[in-house]
């Protein structure tokens, strides 16, 4: 028969082995939880954060452009205003016409897994049920003409497709923000010219 001290020693060794297996099992469950639940949600949140930042930058650029056009339209002939606009990745600002009036149109395509809530209720919501694209038209109340000194940083194609962008569109098709200089001028006769040029 074994001595009671030796029996306790064998039981302690078995208990330590069981504790190690339990610890490894708990650690495995924790790592699986992180990989399956936490990481995808973190990626989703990061994508939504980038989309929100890009939309804010694009909206600010469109607002600045509209305000500058309005200011120059009520100013005297020869007035010139220069602003810089930031166009995020997968975004564009286009000079357009809606119901016979000149407008500024901003478009943005979400880079995240899901669109943003603000894009669900914009102008293209009938065709975009996930909110992956945003479209907003800004009326200026002024008659103006857009020209473009330089096409976008990449060739004038719609971000990797063979579709050409209109000549009055500024867009970013590479992996970083683009900075544009915009010169708004009131010409003799009252016409307003909007000229875009790439800064970087």
C-alpha positions in Angstrom: 0.0 0.0 0.0 1.2 3.5 -0.8 2.0 6.1 1.7 -0.6 8.9 1.9 2.0 11.6 1.0 2.8 9.8 -2.2 -0.9 9.5 -3.1 -1.3 13.2 -2.7 1.7 13.8 -4.9 0.2 11.7 -7.7 -3.2 13.5 -7.4 -1.5 16.9 -7.5 0.4 16.0 -10.7 -2.8 14.9 -12.4 -4.6 18.1 -11.3 -1.8 20.2 -12.7 -2.2 18.4 -16.1 -5.9 18.9 -16.1 -5.5 22.6 -15.3 -3.1 23.0 -18.2 -5.5 21.4 -20.6 -8.4 23.5 -19.3 -6.3 26.7 -19.6 -5.4 25.8 -23.3 -9.0 25.1 -24.0 -10.2 28.4 -22.6 -7.4 30.2 -24.5 -8.5 28.5 -27.7 -12.1 29.6 -27.2 -11.0 33.2 -26.5 -8.9 33.4 -29.6 -11.7 31.9 -31.7 -14.1 34.5 -30.3 -11.7 37.3 -31.2 -11.2 36.0 -34.7 -14.8 35.3 -35.5 -16.7 38.0 -33.6 -14.5 40.9 -32.7 -12.2 41.3 -35.8 -15.0 41.4 -38.5 -16.9 44.0 -36.4 -13.7 46.1 -36.0 -13.2 46.0 -39.8 -16.8 47.0 -40.3 -16.4 49.9 -37.9 -13.1 51.0 -39.5 -14.7 51.0 -43.0 -17.7 53.0 -41.7 -15.3 55.5 -40.0 -13.3 56.0 -43.3 -16.6 56.5 -45.3 -17.8 59.0 -42.8 -14.6 61.0 -42.9 -14.5 60.9 -46.7 -18.1 62.0 -47.0 -17.5 64.9 -44.7 -14.4 66.0 -46.7 -16.3 65.7 -50.0 -19.4 67.6 -48.6 -17.2 70.3 -47.2 -15.5 70.7 -50.6 -18.8 70.8 -52.4 -20.1 73.4 -49.9 -17.0 75.6 -50.3 -17.3 75.5 -54.1 -21.0 76.4 -54.1 -20.4 79.2 -51.6 -17.5 80.6 -53.7 -19.6 80.5 -56.9 -22.4 82.3 -55.1 -20.0 84.9 -53.7 -18.4 85.6 -57.1 -21.9 85.8 -58.8 -22.9 88.7 -56.7 -19.6 90.4 -56.9 -18.3 92.7 -59.6 -16.7 91.8 -62.9 -13.1 90.7 -62.5 -13.7 89.1 -59.1 -11.5 86.0 -58.6 -11.7 83.6 -55.7 -9.4 80.7 -55.3 -10.1 77.7 -53.0 -8.7 74.3 -52.5 -10.9 71.2 -52.4 -10.2 67.7 -51.2 -11.6 64.9 -53.3 -11.4 61.5 -51.4 -10.9 58.1 -53.0 -13.9 56.9 -55.0 -15.5 60.3 -55.1 -16.2 63.0 -57.6 -17.6 66.5 -57.9 -19.3 67.3 -61.2 -20.7 70.5 -62.7 -24.1 69.7 -63.9 -27.5 71.1 -64.9 -30.7 70.3 -63.2 -34.0 71.7 -64.5 -32.1 74.2 -66.6 -30.1 75.5 -63.6 -26.3 75.0 -63.0 -25.5 72.7 -60.1 -22.6 71.0 -58.4 -23.1 67.2 -58.0 -21.1 65.2 -55.5 -20.8 61.4 -55.8 -19.2 59.0 -53.4 -18.9 55.2 -53.5 -18.5 53.5 -50.1 -15.2 51.6 -49.6 -16.5 49.6 -46.6 -18.5 46.4 -46.4 -21.7 48.3 -46.0 -22.8 51.8 -47.0 -23.5 54.6 -44.6 -26.9 55.5 -43.2 -26.8 59.0 -44.8 -26.4 57.5 -48.2 -29.7 55.5 -47.8 -31.8 58.7 -48.1 -30.0 60.6 -50.8 -30.9 61.2 -54.4 -30.1 57.7 -55.7 -31.8 55.8 -53.0 -34.2 54.1 -55.4 -31.4 52.2 -57.1 -29.1 51.9 -54.1 -30.8 49.9 -51.3 -27.5 49.3 -49.3 -26.4 52.9 -49.2 -23.1 52.1 -51.0 -23.3 55.2 -53.2 -24.0 58.8 -52.2 -25.3 61.4 -54.6 -26.1 65.0 -53.6 -26.9 67.9 -55.9 -26.3 71.5 -54.7 -28.0 74.4 -56.4 -25.9 77.5 -56.7 -28.4 80.1 -58.0 -25.8 81.3 -60.5 -25.1 80.5 -64.1 -21.5 79.3 -64.5 -19.3 77.2 -66.7 -16.8 74.6 -65.5 -13.6 74.0 -67.3 -10.9 71.6 -66.3 -7.2 72.4 -66.8 -6.1 68.9 -65.8 -7.9 65.6 -66.0 -7.9 63.6 -62.8 -4.5 62.2 -61.4 -5.1 59.0 -63.3 -6.4 58.9 -66.9 -10.0 60.1 -67.4 -11.6 56.8 -66.8 -14.1 56.0 -64.1 -11.8 54.5 -61.5 -10.5 51.4 -63.3 -13.3 51.0 -65.8 -13.2 51.9 -69.5 -16.0 54.5 -69.0 -14.7 58.0 -69.5 -15.7 60.7 -67.1 -17.3 63.9 -68.4 -14.8 66.7 -69.0 -16.4 68.7 -66.2 -15.7 66.1 -63.5 -13.0 66.1 -61.0 -12.4 62.7 -59.4 -9.8 60.7 -57.5 -9.1 57.2 -58.8 -5.9 56.4 -56.9 -5.4 55.3 -53.4 -5.1 58.7 -51.7 -6.9 62.0 -51.4 -6.4 64.5 -54.2 -6.1 68.2 -53.7 -7.5 70.5 -56.3 -7.1 74.2 -56.7 -10.4 75.8 -57.9 -10.4 79.3 -59.4 -13.8 81.0 -59.7 -13.8 84.1 -61.9 -16.5 86.6 -63.0 -15.7 87.4 -66.6 -16.8 90.5 -68.5 -20.4 90.2 -69.4 -21.1 88.5 -66.0 -20.3 84.9 -67.0 -18.7 82.9 -64.3 -15.8 80.5 -65.0 -14.8 77.6 -62.7 -11.4 76.2 -63.4 -10.0 73.1 -61.7 -6.3 72.2 -61.5 -4.6 69.4 -59.6 -2.4 70.4 -56.7 -1.4 66.9 -55.7 
